[in-house]
Amino acid sequence: MSEQLIVPTMAEFMAEGKEPDILFWVGSAGSYDDRAKKITKAFVKILNKAQVNFAVLGSEESSTGDVAKRAGNEFLFQMQAVTNIEILNAYNIKRIVTCDPHSFNCLKNEYPGLGGNYEVIHHTQFINQLIDSGKLKTGNTNFNGKRITFHDPCYLGRANKVYDSPRNVLSNLNANLVEMKRSRSTALCCGAGGAQMFKEPEQGDLDINILRTQDALETKPDIIATACPYCNTMMTDGVKGKEKENEVAVMDIAELIASAQGL
């Protein structure tokens, strides 16, 4: 069965003299990583279902420069950021929503210093708004009684104090939400942030993603919920490392909501 995803571009909107309500910033992982593409598709299905007037930049979107900045290459970060800002400002973008907390943090907190001022929303916040406004109905019972534990992404939680939106969204699944011993402001990093995703870990007794997976597995979950493509990769690797991949699923909140919608 072929999926009919409606994904208009900003260029198409501009050609018709229209402006979308939001720009969906897909991000590098959501564009190129095969696992993260599934999160992107799930979120687009939600946007289509809720009849959200959105657009993407498509081939005009470049990396936010977040990884370059974390790795210490400020020059490359500013080159990438300024290029993006010129495009965003040319399209008169006001609101941006993204599934990637790294892009979220970078666009929200670091682009203003270079002339890029936008309202930036994480996809868990946006899904929460759609549910609160009645544009998205939940209540499907395919997660009834499932044990779900949520891993707080560093750049969403501790960096930007967004703790409630993802949990509010999960509470609509009629599942049993169980917290890890380290959660919210005391949550442990998955090990991918700060450009660590793209290098081997330093010598030590235990990789951070394995330690964080142990936190999650202690809650005896059916599902580890994530809200970041990089966290998803690290937790998935951790679950495989513990040989629990047949028992525990790692899913983004967008995937859970799309599934609950039958999408």
MOCORSUL-V326419 format. One line per field, one symbol per residue. ss: DSSP state (@ for helix, = for strand, . for the rest). burial: # if it has 16 or more other C-alpha atoms within 10 Angstrom, else .. A space follows every 50 residues. Layout:
ss = ???
burial = ???
This chain:
ss = ........=@@@@@@......====.@@@@@@.@@@@@@@@@@@@@@@@. ...===.@@@.....@@@@@...@@@@@@@@@@@@@@@@@....====.. @@@@@@@@@@.@@@....====@@@@@@@@@@..............==== .............@@@@@@@@@@..==......@@@.........@@@.. .......@@@@@@@@@@.....====..@@@@@@@@@@@@@.......== ==@@@@@@@@...
burial = ......#.###.#.....##.##########....#############.# ...#####..#########.......##.###.##..#....######## ###########....###.#########.##....###....#..##### ########...##.######.######.##..##..########..#... .......##########.#####################........### ###########..
